[in-house]
Amino acid sequence: MLDAKVHEQLLVHTDKELEVLENKPDFSPVFFKRLEGDFYRDRHMLIEKHTRFIAVPMHSHDFIELVYVYSGKMRQVVNGKSVELKAGELLLLNQYAQHEIEVTGEDDIIINFIIEADYIARLISL
């Protein structure tokens, strides 16, 4: 387990989670906008906590995504196949994998590693 300070930070509701809990808005694919611009100029990876309490509709993207379930569980449909991940498990999604995510709950803490596809290729070549 992570140290206590990091663990406590992961349990805190993010601004987006608070918005979802208060208003129950439709999903907005914020991550697409965040990855545009100069995200890849200086860094090759973005690490973020998955927004709980809302379903993510079917989508794909041009980056690689590594999903880590820190606690609880997560259900996804990936390329038509239902997948359930439990605490401590990982899921690696290649570019353009079609996937949707079911609603997660209070105890479902998921960390997404969004990785530039070319960066993986460079690592493999080492």
Secondary structure, DSSP 8 states (H G I E B T S, - for coil): ---HHHHHHHHS--HHHHHHHHH------HHHHHHSSSHHHH-SEEEEE---SS-EEEE--SSEEEEEEEESEEEEEETTEEEEEETT-EEEE-TT--EEE----TT-EEEEEEE-HHHHHHHHH-
